[in-house]
Amino acid sequence: MPPSLDRNLVTDSPVNLAMTIAPLRRGRNDPCHQRTSDGAIWRASLMESGPVTYRLVQHSRREISARAWGPGGAEFLDQLPSMLCLDESTDDFRPTHPKLIDAHRRFPDLRMLRTGRVFEALVPSILEQKVHGIAALSSWRQLVRKYGTPAPGPAPAGLYLPPSADVWRHVPSWEFHKANVDPQRSRTIVTAARMADKLDQAATMSPEDAQRRLRLVPGVGIWTAAEVAQRALGDADALSVGDYHLAAIVGWTLLGRPIDDAEMVEYLEPLRPHRYRAMQLLVVSGHAHKPKFGPRTTVTDHSWH
């Protein structure tokens, strides 16, 4: 068994680890993410220096222990404070809506995420474009289990490293088809894989330049770029414009009526540069809601066509 590297992180500000890490998990059965019965969070990732399995445990609101295995372990531990956005400030976040004020008061320990792994966050976001979430998560599981590799170290059974960009470049079209991924999304993934090094440079750019870099990939629009920025770049303002549910949730939660994307963007403008933070606070506080009308969205099966 390879040796582990350990770090005990004591923070100046409170951090809710599970709540902060949650956006990285792609469904309950994500092959790259597990939470064990002892409360530990396990993840597998591809760092610049190589693969890593890491285990995170929260001991108090200001203390987290981390253990890492694999060639990327030292790099991961070095960037953990940045990943948890311990350097961010919310002094300029001054919501006026009572629900947001309440959520911010109750959850001051919600942090943003800055993994720096841009391409790694991009692939599942592409899979989630314009399809039912159930179908996208199933495609992610199927492809990672086929093309990923077992996580290094004493990882829980079934924990996998995501495929590298080189592997994604060579996934045959019929394998995407079998995983219920239509040609447009599969082409976008393969194209992005060819540009992976260039895309990963977005981690060092301003939010505006990072968005432009991501959108150089044909098939990556404002929604997909925002989903990546929320996870890989620590962008507290990355609003997922174009999301199937978001405008309705914002409208019903904050205004008591449905609104469209344009009205949502206009209404949330005073919250810049914290619009995504505000959305996350509505979710974790339980305030976010919209009435249920009509049947559930159909899950489209592309694999048999």
Number of C-alpha atoms within 10 A of each C-alpha: 7 10 10 16 15 16 15 14 15 16 13 11 13 17 24 18 22 16 15 20 18 14 15 17 14 20 17 10 15 21 26 24 25 22 15 11 7 7 12 17 20 21 25 26 24 21 19 13 13 14 22 24 29 29 20 21 18 18 12 12 15 16 17 18 15 21 19 27 25 23 18 19 23 20 15 29 20 11 14 16 16 19 24 21 21 18 11 12 9 13 6 10 17 13 16 11 10 10 19 19 16 16 20 21 11 13 16 14 17 22 27 26 24 24 26 24 22 25 25 23 21 26 24 20 21 25 25 22 19 12 17 16 16 12 19 24 18 18 20 25 21 19 20 18 19 13 15 20 17 18 26 20 16 15 18 15 10 16 24 26 24 27 21 18 20 12 13 22 19 11 16 11 15 14 15 20 18 17 20 23 28 20 14 11 19 25 17 18 28 21 17 26 24 17 17 21 13 15 21 20 16 24 19 11 13 12 19 9 13 22 21 15 17 28 16 14 18 13 18 21 18 18 18 26 26 26 25 29 30 24 27 25 29 23 24 24 19 26 27 23 21 17 16 14 14 20 22 23 24 25 21 16 18 19 13 13 13 17 17 15 19 11 14 19 14 9 15 17 12 14 17 16 18 21 21 22 24 23 22 20 24 23 14 15 15 11 17 20 18 18 11 7 6 6 6 8 9 9 12 13 15 15 14 7 8
